[in-house]
Amino acid sequence: MDRRSRSPGEIAAIRVLVEMCGGRASLYGSSSGGAIALAAAAEIPGVKRLVLWEVPLGDEGGSDGAEFLAEIRDRVAAGDREDTLRRFMDGMPPEWFEAMRNGPQWPLYERMAPTVQADAEVLAWAQSAPRKELWARITVPTVVLLGTTAFPFLRDAADSIVASLTHAEQAEVPGADHGWQPAGMADSVAAHLTRTGEWDLADSSD
């Protein structure tokens, strides 16, 4: 999922992309982008498959997503891009942020900082009602990918997604600490997007 805002602008942009693909497209969403992919699939006709990577959802019906969103909005409104990204990455190994902050791509990350509000919005939305209700329109084949040593809260989130969707399952790819090996990820995504059999039947029911 590209970094653009359940945020109307974000969903509208994905809708345009699906239309540009002839009205039918599969979506891949990584981390919080997976929550955006779910929100898009709940609204946009023509999404035919979903592949999601370690979506960091809070507990169903919880309030931490709304609290996180409020904190991100405050930081964005204050123009504090560094603290926006620091708060956004809270819960991940702290050395990740420090490496990003001290790396050559930091100016790019700074420019991107306000866009993480869109991610926070959709993570809050995913706790705003029962997930079976939020995602009732999503009947397409969905796979939730997890690294071999994923953080426990990401496994809990994957369980929640699979339990809330009609045609969903989990799969594992080589990876650890919310990271993945490029070759393993590419092979897994390609395999699920070209899968036949029962997934064809689920595709045709959309």
PyMOL CGO cylinders between C-alpha atoms (Angstrom):
from pymol import cmd
from pymol.cgo import CYLINDER

trace = [
    CYLINDER, 0.00, 0.00, 0.00, 1.34, 3.41, -0.91, 0.3, 1, 1, 1, 1, 1, 1,
    CYLINDER, 1.34, 3.41, -0.91, 1.66, 6.11, 1.77, 0.3, 1, 1, 1, 1, 1, 1,
    CYLINDER, 1.66, 6.11, 1.77, -1.16, 8.51, 1.05, 0.3, 1, 1, 1, 1, 1, 1,
    CYLINDER, -1.16, 8.51, 1.05, -5.22, 8.83, 4.26, 0.3, 1, 1, 1, 1, 1, 1,
    CYLINDER, -5.22, 8.83, 4.26, -9.92, 4.61, 6.96, 0.3, 1, 1, 1, 1, 1, 1,
    CYLINDER, -9.92, 4.61, 6.96, -9.30, 7.91, 5.42, 0.3, 1, 1, 1, 1, 1, 1,
    CYLINDER, -9.30, 7.91, 5.42, -11.41, 8.97, 2.42, 0.3, 1, 1, 1, 1, 1, 1,
    CYLINDER, -11.41, 8.97, 2.42, -8.43, 10.18, 0.41, 0.3, 1, 1, 1, 1, 1, 1,
    CYLINDER, -8.43, 10.18, 0.41, -6.60, 6.89, 0.85, 0.3, 1, 1, 1, 1, 1, 1,
    CYLINDER, -6.60, 6.89, 0.85, -9.58, 4.78, -0.19, 0.3, 1, 1, 1, 1, 1, 1,
    CYLINDER, -9.58, 4.78, -0.19, -10.32, 7.09, -3.13, 0.3, 1, 1, 1, 1, 1, 1,
    CYLINDER, -10.32, 7.09, -3.13, -6.75, 6.72, -4.39, 0.3, 1, 1, 1, 1, 1, 1,
    CYLINDER, -6.75, 6.72, -4.39, -6.97, 2.92, -4.21, 0.3, 1, 1, 1, 1, 1, 1,
    CYLINDER, -6.97, 2.92, -4.21, -10.33, 3.02, -5.99, 0.3, 1, 1, 1, 1, 1, 1,
    CYLINDER, -10.33, 3.02, -5.99, -8.73, 4.93, -8.86, 0.3, 1, 1, 1, 1, 1, 1,
    CYLINDER, -8.73, 4.93, -8.86, -5.90, 2.40, -9.07, 0.3, 1, 1, 1, 1, 1, 1,
    CYLINDER, -5.90, 2.40, -9.07, -8.37, -0.50, -9.19, 0.3, 1, 1, 1, 1, 1, 1,
    CYLINDER, -8.37, -0.50, -9.19, -10.28, 1.24, -11.97, 0.3, 1, 1, 1, 1, 1, 1,
    CYLINDER, -10.28, 1.24, -11.97, -7.01, 1.79, -13.86, 0.3, 1, 1, 1, 1, 1, 1,
    CYLINDER, -7.01, 1.79, -13.86, -6.44, -1.98, -13.64, 0.3, 1, 1, 1, 1, 1, 1,
    CYLINDER, -6.44, -1.98, -13.64, -9.72, -2.63, -15.44, 0.3, 1, 1, 1, 1, 1, 1,
    CYLINDER, -9.72, -2.63, -15.44, -11.93, -2.71, -12.36, 0.3, 1, 1, 1, 1, 1, 1,
    CYLINDER, -11.93, -2.71, -12.36, -10.37, -5.84, -10.85, 0.3, 1, 1, 1, 1, 1, 1,
    CYLINDER, -10.37, -5.84, -10.85, -7.21, -5.97, -8.77, 0.3, 1, 1, 1, 1, 1, 1,
    CYLINDER, -7.21, -5.97, -8.77, -5.56, -7.74, -5.89, 0.3, 1, 1, 1, 1, 1, 1,
    CYLINDER, -5.56, -7.74, -5.89, -4.18, -5.76, -2.96, 0.3, 1, 1, 1, 1, 1, 1,
    CYLINDER, -4.18, -5.76, -2.96, -1.05, -6.35, -0.90, 0.3, 1, 1, 1, 1, 1, 1,
    CYLINDER, -1.05, -6.35, -0.90, -0.75, -4.49, 2.39, 0.3, 1, 1, 1, 1, 1, 1,
    CYLINDER, -0.75, -4.49, 2.39, 2.30, -4.52, 4.64, 0.3, 1, 1, 1, 1, 1, 1,
    CYLINDER, 2.30, -4.52, 4.64, 2.02, -3.78, 8.37, 0.3, 1, 1, 1, 1, 1, 1,
    CYLINDER, 2.02, -3.78, 8.37, -0.47, -0.92, 8.90, 0.3, 1, 1, 1, 1, 1, 1,
    CYLINDER, -0.47, -0.92, 8.90, -0.90, -0.87, 5.12, 0.3, 1, 1, 1, 1, 1, 1,
    CYLINDER, -0.90, -0.87, 5.12, -2.68, -4.19, 5.60, 0.3, 1, 1, 1, 1, 1, 1,
    CYLINDER, -2.68, -4.19, 5.60, -5.36, -2.41, 7.63, 0.3, 1, 1, 1, 1, 1, 1,
    CYLINDER, -5.36, -2.41, 7.63, -5.72, 0.10, 4.80, 0.3, 1, 1, 1, 1, 1, 1,
    CYLINDER, -5.72, 0.10, 4.80, -6.08, -2.78, 2.34, 0.3, 1, 1, 1, 1, 1, 1,
    CYLINDER, -6.08, -2.78, 2.34, -8.85, -4.26, 4.49, 0.3, 1, 1, 1, 1, 1, 1,
    CYLINDER, -8.85, -4.26, 4.49, -10.67, -0.92, 4.64, 0.3, 1, 1, 1, 1, 1, 1,
    CYLINDER, -10.67, -0.92, 4.64, -10.37, -0.56, 0.88, 0.3, 1, 1, 1, 1, 1, 1,
    CYLINDER, -10.37, -0.56, 0.88, -11.65, -4.07, 0.22, 0.3, 1, 1, 1, 1, 1, 1,
    CYLINDER, -11.65, -4.07, 0.22, -14.64, -3.38, 2.47, 0.3, 1, 1, 1, 1, 1, 1,
    CYLINDER, -14.64, -3.38, 2.47, -15.64, -0.45, 0.24, 0.3, 1, 1, 1, 1, 1, 1,
    CYLINDER, -15.64, -0.45, 0.24, -14.33, -0.97, -3.27, 0.3, 1, 1, 1, 1, 1, 1,
    CYLINDER, -14.33, -0.97, -3.27, -15.95, -3.43, -5.70, 0.3, 1, 1, 1, 1, 1, 1,
    CYLINDER, -15.95, -3.43, -5.70, -13.41, -5.26, -7.79, 0.3, 1, 1, 1, 1, 1, 1,
    CYLINDER, -13.41, -5.26, -7.79, -10.85, -6.19, -5.15, 0.3, 1, 1, 1, 1, 1, 1,
    CYLINDER, -10.85, -6.19, -5.15, -10.36, -9.87, -5.93, 0.3, 1, 1, 1, 1, 1, 1,
    CYLINDER, -10.36, -9.87, -5.93, -7.69, -11.03, -3.47, 0.3, 1, 1, 1, 1, 1, 1,
    CYLINDER, -7.69, -11.03, -3.47, -5.87, -9.74, -0.39, 0.3, 1, 1, 1, 1, 1, 1,
    CYLINDER, -5.87, -9.74, -0.39, -2.38, -10.55, 0.80, 0.3, 1, 1, 1, 1, 1, 1,
    CYLINDER, -2.38, -10.55, 0.80, -1.55, -8.96, 4.16, 0.3, 1, 1, 1, 1, 1, 1,
    CYLINDER, -1.55, -8.96, 4.16, 1.71, -8.89, 6.09, 0.3, 1, 1, 1, 1, 1, 1,
    CYLINDER, 1.71, -8.89, 6.09, 1.72, -8.70, 9.91, 0.3, 1, 1, 1, 1, 1, 1,
    CYLINDER, 1.72, -8.70, 9.91, -1.09, -6.18, 10.41, 0.3, 1, 1, 1, 1, 1, 1,
    CYLINDER, -1.09, -6.18, 10.41, -0.60, -4.48, 13.82, 0.3, 1, 1, 1, 1, 1, 1,
    CYLINDER, -0.60, -4.48, 13.82, -4.20, -4.39, 15.00, 0.3, 1, 1, 1, 1, 1, 1,
    CYLINDER, -4.20, -4.39, 15.00, -5.08, -3.85, 18.65, 0.3, 1, 1, 1, 1, 1, 1,
    CYLINDER, -5.08, -3.85, 18.65, -7.61, -6.00, 20.45, 0.3, 1, 1, 1, 1, 1, 1,
    CYLINDER, -7.61, -6.00, 20.45, -11.05, -6.07, 18.88, 0.3, 1, 1, 1, 1, 1, 1,
    CYLINDER, -11.05, -6.07, 18.88, -13.22, -3.42, 20.52, 0.3, 1, 1, 1, 1, 1, 1,
    CYLINDER, -13.22, -3.42, 20.52, -10.24, -1.87, 22.30, 0.3, 1, 1, 1, 1, 1, 1,
    CYLINDER, -10.24, -1.87, 22.30, -9.55, 1.83, 22.72, 0.3, 1, 1, 1, 1, 1, 1,
    CYLINDER, -9.55, 1.83, 22.72, -5.79, 1.90, 22.21, 0.3, 1, 1, 1, 1, 1, 1,
    CYLINDER, -5.79, 1.90, 22.21, -6.19, 2.61, 18.49, 0.3, 1, 1, 1, 1, 1, 1,
    CYLINDER, -6.19, 2.61, 18.49, -8.24, 5.75, 19.16, 0.3, 1, 1, 1, 1, 1, 1,
    CYLINDER, -8.24, 5.75, 19.16, -5.72, 6.89, 21.77, 0.3, 1, 1, 1, 1, 1, 1,
    CYLINDER, -5.72, 6.89, 21.77, -2.85, 6.27, 19.36, 0.3, 1, 1, 1, 1, 1, 1,
    CYLINDER, -2.85, 6.27, 19.36, -4.65, 8.24, 16.64, 0.3, 1, 1, 1, 1, 1, 1,
    CYLINDER, -4.65, 8.24, 16.64, -5.18, 11.21, 18.98, 0.3, 1, 1, 1, 1, 1, 1,
    CYLINDER, -5.18, 11.21, 18.98, -1.49, 11.24, 19.86, 0.3, 1, 1, 1, 1, 1, 1,
    CYLINDER, -1.49, 11.24, 19.86, -0.42, 11.06, 16.22, 0.3, 1, 1, 1, 1, 1, 1,
    CYLINDER, -0.42, 11.06, 16.22, -2.84, 13.85, 15.26, 0.3, 1, 1, 1, 1, 1, 1,
    CYLINDER, -2.84, 13.85, 15.26, -1.47, 16.08, 18.03, 0.3, 1, 1, 1, 1, 1, 1,
    CYLINDER, -1.47, 16.08, 18.03, 2.08, 15.57, 16.83, 0.3, 1, 1, 1, 1, 1, 1,
    CYLINDER, 2.08, 15.57, 16.83, 1.20, 16.12, 13.18, 0.3, 1, 1, 1, 1, 1, 1,
    CYLINDER, 1.20, 16.12, 13.18, -0.71, 19.30, 14.06, 0.3, 1, 1, 1, 1, 1, 1,
    CYLINDER, -0.71, 19.30, 14.06, 2.27, 20.55, 16.05, 0.3, 1, 1, 1, 1, 1, 1,
    CYLINDER, 2.27, 20.55, 16.05, 4.56, 19.96, 13.08, 0.3, 1, 1, 1, 1, 1, 1,
    CYLINDER, 4.56, 19.96, 13.08, 6.84, 17.68, 15.12, 0.3, 1, 1, 1, 1, 1, 1,
    CYLINDER, 6.84, 17.68, 15.12, 7.74, 15.16, 12.45, 0.3, 1, 1, 1, 1, 1, 1,
    CYLINDER, 7.74, 15.16, 12.45, 10.46, 13.40, 14.41, 0.3, 1, 1, 1, 1, 1, 1,
    CYLINDER, 10.46, 13.40, 14.41, 8.21, 12.79, 17.40, 0.3, 1, 1, 1, 1, 1, 1,
    CYLINDER, 8.21, 12.79, 17.40, 5.39, 11.74, 15.07, 0.3, 1, 1, 1, 1, 1, 1,
    CYLINDER, 5.39, 11.74, 15.07, 7.56, 8.97, 13.67, 0.3, 1, 1, 1, 1, 1, 1,
    CYLINDER, 7.56, 8.97, 13.67, 8.97, 8.09, 17.09, 0.3, 1, 1, 1, 1, 1, 1,
    CYLINDER, 8.97, 8.09, 17.09, 5.44, 7.60, 18.46, 0.3, 1, 1, 1, 1, 1, 1,
    CYLINDER, 5.44, 7.60, 18.46, 4.32, 5.75, 15.35, 0.3, 1, 1, 1, 1, 1, 1,
    CYLINDER, 4.32, 5.75, 15.35, 7.14, 3.23, 15.79, 0.3, 1, 1, 1, 1, 1, 1,
    CYLINDER, 7.14, 3.23, 15.79, 6.55, 2.79, 19.52, 0.3, 1, 1, 1, 1, 1, 1,
    CYLINDER, 6.55, 2.79, 19.52, 6.30, -0.91, 20.27, 0.3, 1, 1, 1, 1, 1, 1,
    CYLINDER, 6.30, -0.91, 20.27, 8.95, -1.85, 17.74, 0.3, 1, 1, 1, 1, 1, 1,
    CYLINDER, 8.95, -1.85, 17.74, 12.61, -2.38, 18.75, 0.3, 1, 1, 1, 1, 1, 1,
    CYLINDER, 12.61, -2.38, 18.75, 13.91, 1.12, 19.65, 0.3, 1, 1, 1, 1, 1, 1,
    CYLINDER, 13.91, 1.12, 19.65, 17.05, 0.65, 17.60, 0.3, 1, 1, 1, 1, 1, 1,
    CYLINDER, 17.05, 0.65, 17.60, 14.87, 0.67, 14.46, 0.3, 1, 1, 1, 1, 1, 1,
    CYLINDER, 14.87, 0.67, 14.46, 13.92, 4.28, 14.96, 0.3, 1, 1, 1, 1, 1, 1,
    CYLINDER, 13.92, 4.28, 14.96, 17.47, 5.27, 15.87, 0.3, 1, 1, 1, 1, 1, 1,
    CYLINDER, 17.47, 5.27, 15.87, 18.81, 3.63, 12.73, 0.3, 1, 1, 1, 1, 1, 1,
    CYLINDER, 18.81, 3.63, 12.73, 16.21, 5.45, 10.65, 0.3, 1, 1, 1, 1, 1, 1,
    CYLINDER, 16.21, 5.45, 10.65, 16.86, 8.76, 12.41, 0.3, 1, 1, 1, 1, 1, 1,
    CYLINDER, 16.86, 8.76, 12.41, 20.60, 8.52, 11.83, 0.3, 1, 1, 1, 1, 1, 1,
    CYLINDER, 20.60, 8.52, 11.83, 20.47, 7.04, 8.35, 0.3, 1, 1, 1, 1, 1, 1,
    CYLINDER, 20.47, 7.04, 8.35, 20.84, 8.75, 4.97, 0.3, 1, 1, 1, 1, 1, 1,
    CYLINDER, 20.84, 8.75, 4.97, 17.11, 8.44, 4.18, 0.3, 1, 1, 1, 1, 1, 1,
    CYLINDER, 17.11, 8.44, 4.18, 16.00, 10.49, 7.19, 0.3, 1, 1, 1, 1, 1, 1,
    CYLINDER, 16.00, 10.49, 7.19, 14.95, 13.56, 5.12, 0.3, 1, 1, 1, 1, 1, 1,
    CYLINDER, 14.95, 13.56, 5.12, 12.62, 11.31, 3.13, 0.3, 1, 1, 1, 1, 1, 1,
    CYLINDER, 12.62, 11.31, 3.13, 11.11, 9.85, 6.29, 0.3, 1, 1, 1, 1, 1, 1,
    CYLINDER, 11.11, 9.85, 6.29, 10.63, 13.35, 7.68, 0.3, 1, 1, 1, 1, 1, 1,
    CYLINDER, 10.63, 13.35, 7.68, 8.66, 14.37, 4.59, 0.3, 1, 1, 1, 1, 1, 1,
    CYLINDER, 8.66, 14.37, 4.59, 6.53, 11.24, 4.92, 0.3, 1, 1, 1, 1, 1, 1,
    CYLINDER, 6.53, 11.24, 4.92, 5.80, 11.72, 8.62, 0.3, 1, 1, 1, 1, 1, 1,
    CYLINDER, 5.80, 11.72, 8.62, 2.36, 13.39, 8.29, 0.3, 1, 1, 1, 1, 1, 1,
    CYLINDER, 2.36, 13.39, 8.29, 1.11, 10.51, 6.15, 0.3, 1, 1, 1, 1, 1, 1,
    CYLINDER, 1.11, 10.51, 6.15, 1.25, 8.05, 9.06, 0.3, 1, 1, 1, 1, 1, 1,
    CYLINDER, 1.25, 8.05, 9.06, -1.91, 9.72, 10.35, 0.3, 1, 1, 1, 1, 1, 1,
    CYLINDER, -1.91, 9.72, 10.35, -3.76, 7.76, 7.66, 0.3, 1, 1, 1, 1, 1, 1,
    CYLINDER, -3.76, 7.76, 7.66, -2.41, 4.51, 9.09, 0.3, 1, 1, 1, 1, 1, 1,
    CYLINDER, -2.41, 4.51, 9.09, -3.41, 5.54, 12.61, 0.3, 1, 1, 1, 1, 1, 1,
    CYLINDER, -3.41, 5.54, 12.61, -6.91, 6.40, 11.38, 0.3, 1, 1, 1, 1, 1, 1,
    CYLINDER, -6.91, 6.40, 11.38, -7.50, 2.98, 9.88, 0.3, 1, 1, 1, 1, 1, 1,
    CYLINDER, -7.50, 2.98, 9.88, -6.04, 1.15, 12.89, 0.3, 1, 1, 1, 1, 1, 1,
    CYLINDER, -6.04, 1.15, 12.89, -8.51, 3.04, 15.09, 0.3, 1, 1, 1, 1, 1, 1,
    CYLINDER, -8.51, 3.04, 15.09, -11.33, 2.25, 12.66, 0.3, 1, 1, 1, 1, 1, 1,
    CYLINDER, -11.33, 2.25, 12.66, -10.52, -1.46, 12.94, 0.3, 1, 1, 1, 1, 1, 1,
    CYLINDER, -10.52, -1.46, 12.94, -11.49, -1.25, 16.64, 0.3, 1, 1, 1, 1, 1, 1,
    CYLINDER, -11.49, -1.25, 16.64, -14.58, 0.91, 16.13, 0.3, 1, 1, 1, 1, 1, 1,
    CYLINDER, -14.58, 0.91, 16.13, -17.08, -1.97, 15.75, 0.3, 1, 1, 1, 1, 1, 1,
    CYLINDER, -17.08, -1.97, 15.75, -17.08, -5.77, 15.65, 0.3, 1, 1, 1, 1, 1, 1,
    CYLINDER, -17.08, -5.77, 15.65, -14.73, -6.80, 12.86, 0.3, 1, 1, 1, 1, 1, 1,
    CYLINDER, -14.73, -6.80, 12.86, -17.18, -9.20, 11.29, 0.3, 1, 1, 1, 1, 1, 1,
    CYLINDER, -17.18, -9.20, 11.29, -19.43, -6.17, 10.88, 0.3, 1, 1, 1, 1, 1, 1,
    CYLINDER, -19.43, -6.17, 10.88, -16.70, -3.84, 9.60, 0.3, 1, 1, 1, 1, 1, 1,
    CYLINDER, -16.70, -3.84, 9.60, -15.46, -6.40, 7.10, 0.3, 1, 1, 1, 1, 1, 1,
    CYLINDER, -15.46, -6.40, 7.10, -18.77, -8.06, 6.20, 0.3, 1, 1, 1, 1, 1, 1,
    CYLINDER, -18.77, -8.06, 6.20, -18.38, -7.11, 2.54, 0.3, 1, 1, 1, 1, 1, 1,
    CYLINDER, -18.38, -7.11, 2.54, -14.97, -8.76, 2.26, 0.3, 1, 1, 1, 1, 1, 1,
    CYLINDER, -14.97, -8.76, 2.26, -15.64, -12.19, 0.79, 0.3, 1, 1, 1, 1, 1, 1,
    CYLINDER, -15.64, -12.19, 0.79, -12.52, -12.48, -1.35, 0.3, 1, 1, 1, 1, 1, 1,
    CYLINDER, -12.52, -12.48, -1.35, -9.67, -14.91, -0.66, 0.3, 1, 1, 1, 1, 1, 1,
    CYLINDER, -9.67, -14.91, -0.66, -7.32, -13.42, 1.93, 0.3, 1, 1, 1, 1, 1, 1,
    CYLINDER, -7.32, -13.42, 1.93, -4.04, -14.63, 3.32, 0.3, 1, 1, 1, 1, 1, 1,
    CYLINDER, -4.04, -14.63, 3.32, -2.34, -13.12, 6.36, 0.3, 1, 1, 1, 1, 1, 1,
    CYLINDER, -2.34, -13.12, 6.36, 1.41, -13.65, 6.22, 0.3, 1, 1, 1, 1, 1, 1,
    CYLINDER, 1.41, -13.65, 6.22, 3.55, -13.90, 9.36, 0.3, 1, 1, 1, 1, 1, 1,
    CYLINDER, 3.55, -13.90, 9.36, 7.27, -14.20, 9.86, 0.3, 1, 1, 1, 1, 1, 1,
    CYLINDER, 7.27, -14.20, 9.86, 8.59, -17.36, 11.46, 0.3, 1, 1, 1, 1, 1, 1,
    CYLINDER, 8.59, -17.36, 11.46, 9.23, -15.46, 14.71, 0.3, 1, 1, 1, 1, 1, 1,
    CYLINDER, 9.23, -15.46, 14.71, 6.56, -12.76, 14.56, 0.3, 1, 1, 1, 1, 1, 1,
    CYLINDER, 6.56, -12.76, 14.56, 5.82, -10.68, 17.63, 0.3, 1, 1, 1, 1, 1, 1,
    CYLINDER, 5.82, -10.68, 17.63, 2.99, -12.29, 19.68, 0.3, 1, 1, 1, 1, 1, 1,
    CYLINDER, 2.99, -12.29, 19.68, 0.62, -9.31, 19.23, 0.3, 1, 1, 1, 1, 1, 1,
    CYLINDER, 0.62, -9.31, 19.23, 0.95, -9.65, 15.46, 0.3, 1, 1, 1, 1, 1, 1,
    CYLINDER, 0.95, -9.65, 15.46, -0.02, -13.32, 15.70, 0.3, 1, 1, 1, 1, 1, 1,
    CYLINDER, -0.02, -13.32, 15.70, -3.04, -12.33, 17.79, 0.3, 1, 1, 1, 1, 1, 1,
    CYLINDER, -3.04, -12.33, 17.79, -4.02, -9.77, 15.14, 0.3, 1, 1, 1, 1, 1, 1,
    CYLINDER, -4.02, -9.77, 15.14, -3.67, -12.36, 12.39, 0.3, 1, 1, 1, 1, 1, 1,
    CYLINDER, -3.67, -12.36, 12.39, -5.92, -14.74, 14.33, 0.3, 1, 1, 1, 1, 1, 1,
    CYLINDER, -5.92, -14.74, 14.33, -8.52, -11.97, 14.65, 0.3, 1, 1, 1, 1, 1, 1,
    CYLINDER, -8.52, -11.97, 14.65, -8.45, -11.19, 10.93, 0.3, 1, 1, 1, 1, 1, 1,
    CYLINDER, -8.45, -11.19, 10.93, -8.82, -14.83, 9.93, 0.3, 1, 1, 1, 1, 1, 1,
    CYLINDER, -8.82, -14.83, 9.93, -11.67, -15.35, 12.40, 0.3, 1, 1, 1, 1, 1, 1,
    CYLINDER, -11.67, -15.35, 12.40, -13.51, -12.28, 11.09, 0.3, 1, 1, 1, 1, 1, 1,
    CYLINDER, -13.51, -12.28, 11.09, -13.38, -12.98, 7.34, 0.3, 1, 1, 1, 1, 1, 1,
    CYLINDER, -13.38, -12.98, 7.34, -15.19, -15.54, 5.21, 0.3, 1, 1, 1, 1, 1, 1,
    CYLINDER, -15.19, -15.54, 5.21, -12.25, -16.83, 3.16, 0.3, 1, 1, 1, 1, 1, 1,
    CYLINDER, -12.25, -16.83, 3.16, -9.06, -16.17, 5.09, 0.3, 1, 1, 1, 1, 1, 1,
    CYLINDER, -9.06, -16.17, 5.09, -6.07, -18.12, 6.27, 0.3, 1, 1, 1, 1, 1, 1,
    CYLINDER, -6.07, -18.12, 6.27, -2.58, -17.64, 7.66, 0.3, 1, 1, 1, 1, 1, 1,
    CYLINDER, -2.58, -17.64, 7.66, 0.74, -18.55, 6.09, 0.3, 1, 1, 1, 1, 1, 1,
    CYLINDER, 0.74, -18.55, 6.09, 4.31, -18.26, 7.25, 0.3, 1, 1, 1, 1, 1, 1,
    CYLINDER, 4.31, -18.26, 7.25, 7.31, -16.79, 5.47, 0.3, 1, 1, 1, 1, 1, 1,
    CYLINDER, 7.31, -16.79, 5.47, 10.94, -16.61, 6.61, 0.3, 1, 1, 1, 1, 1, 1,
    CYLINDER, 10.94, -16.61, 6.61, 11.28, -13.53, 8.75, 0.3, 1, 1, 1, 1, 1, 1,
    CYLINDER, 11.28, -13.53, 8.75, 11.68, -12.15, 12.24, 0.3, 1, 1, 1, 1, 1, 1,
    CYLINDER, 11.68, -12.15, 12.24, 10.84, -9.03, 14.25, 0.3, 1, 1, 1, 1, 1, 1,
    CYLINDER, 10.84, -9.03, 14.25, 8.41, -7.67, 11.65, 0.3, 1, 1, 1, 1, 1, 1,
    CYLINDER, 8.41, -7.67, 11.65, 11.00, -8.05, 8.91, 0.3, 1, 1, 1, 1, 1, 1,
    CYLINDER, 11.00, -8.05, 8.91, 11.12, -10.47, 6.00, 0.3, 1, 1, 1, 1, 1, 1,
    CYLINDER, 11.12, -10.47, 6.00, 13.46, -11.94, 3.42, 0.3, 1, 1, 1, 1, 1, 1,
    CYLINDER, 13.46, -11.94, 3.42, 12.74, -10.43, -0.03, 0.3, 1, 1, 1, 1, 1, 1,
    CYLINDER, 12.74, -10.43, -0.03, 12.92, -13.71, -1.95, 0.3, 1, 1, 1, 1, 1, 1,
    CYLINDER, 12.92, -13.71, -1.95, 10.68, -15.53, 0.50, 0.3, 1, 1, 1, 1, 1, 1,
    CYLINDER, 10.68, -15.53, 0.50, 8.14, -12.72, 0.52, 0.3, 1, 1, 1, 1, 1, 1,
    CYLINDER, 8.14, -12.72, 0.52, 8.07, -12.43, -3.28, 0.3, 1, 1, 1, 1, 1, 1,
    CYLINDER, 8.07, -12.43, -3.28, 7.57, -16.16, -3.69, 0.3, 1, 1, 1, 1, 1, 1,
    CYLINDER, 7.57, -16.16, -3.69, 4.78, -16.25, -1.11, 0.3, 1, 1, 1, 1, 1, 1,
    CYLINDER, 4.78, -16.25, -1.11, 2.89, -13.26, -2.53, 0.3, 1, 1, 1, 1, 1, 1,
    CYLINDER, 2.89, -13.26, -2.53, 3.15, -14.64, -6.08, 0.3, 1, 1, 1, 1, 1, 1,
    CYLINDER, 3.15, -14.64, -6.08, 1.98, -18.08, -4.96, 0.3, 1, 1, 1, 1, 1, 1,
    CYLINDER, 1.98, -18.08, -4.96, -1.11, -16.72, -3.25, 0.3, 1, 1, 1, 1, 1, 1,
    CYLINDER, -1.11, -16.72, -3.25, -2.02, -14.33, -6.06, 0.3, 1, 1, 1, 1, 1, 1,
    CYLINDER, -2.02, -14.33, -6.06, -1.83, -17.09, -8.66, 0.3, 1, 1, 1, 1, 1, 1,
    CYLINDER, -1.83, -17.09, -8.66, -3.41, -19.81, -6.55, 0.3, 1, 1, 1, 1, 1, 1,
    CYLINDER, -3.41, -19.81, -6.55, -6.24, -21.84, -8.05, 0.3, 1, 1, 1, 1, 1, 1,
    CYLINDER, -6.24, -21.84, -8.05, -8.74, -24.35, -6.75, 0.3, 1, 1, 1, 1, 1, 1,
    CYLINDER, -8.74, -24.35, -6.75, -10.85, -23.24, -3.80, 0.3, 1, 1, 1, 1, 1, 1,
    CYLINDER, -10.85, -23.24, -3.80, -9.57, -19.68, -4.21, 0.3, 1, 1, 1, 1, 1, 1,
    CYLINDER, -9.57, -19.68, -4.21, -11.05, -19.58, -7.70, 0.3, 1, 1, 1, 1, 1, 1,
    CYLINDER, -11.05, -19.58, -7.70, -14.42, -20.47, -6.23, 0.3, 1, 1, 1, 1, 1, 1,
    CYLINDER, -14.42, -20.47, -6.23, -14.13, -17.70, -3.65, 0.3, 1, 1, 1, 1, 1, 1,
    CYLINDER, -14.13, -17.70, -3.65, -13.09, -15.28, -6.40, 0.3, 1, 1, 1, 1, 1, 1,
    CYLINDER, -13.09, -15.28, -6.40, -16.15, -16.10, -8.47, 0.3, 1, 1, 1, 1, 1, 1,
    CYLINDER, -16.15, -16.10, -8.47, -18.51, -15.57, -5.51, 0.3, 1, 1, 1, 1, 1, 1,
    CYLINDER, -18.51, -15.57, -5.51, -17.49, -11.90, -5.18, 0.3, 1, 1, 1, 1, 1, 1,
]
cmd.load_cgo(trace, "trace")
